[in-house]
Amino acid sequence: MTDRTLTVEAETHSSGVTVLTVTGELDHHTAPRLTHALENTPFARDSGTVLDLSGLSYCDSTGITVLITAYHRAQATGSNLFLAGVSSDLMRVFRIVGLDQVLSFQPNVDSAVAALRL
């Protein structure tokens, strides 16, 4: 049995970009934590949001739904959303379900922030 923990830490990057650092397992037990953090994230047209997933070890279909919901919210507000630091194993899953065709990915937070500032 694995320990189903998920932490989400929000910070504002010096550029004004909101960075949510997600660590642990994102599944139907822990998804409400990320959902709550995203509901409190100010998706704004003049800045963007980065989800740092470099510490994410697992993501099930509920987690994918949370990510898609974040994407829709960003789209509705005219904001940009980047996922950063996705492991090769999770990226494989995201490709299988087609998320690589919808979401924007960067190798790390710094690259994502730079892409948002372009």
Secondary structure, 3 states (H helix, E strand, C coil): CCCCCEEEEEEECCCCCEEEEEEEEECCCCHHHHHHHHHCCCCCCCCEEEEEEEEEEEECHHHHHHHHHHHHHHHHHCCEEEEECCCHHHHHHHHHCCHHHCCEEECCHHHHHHHHHC
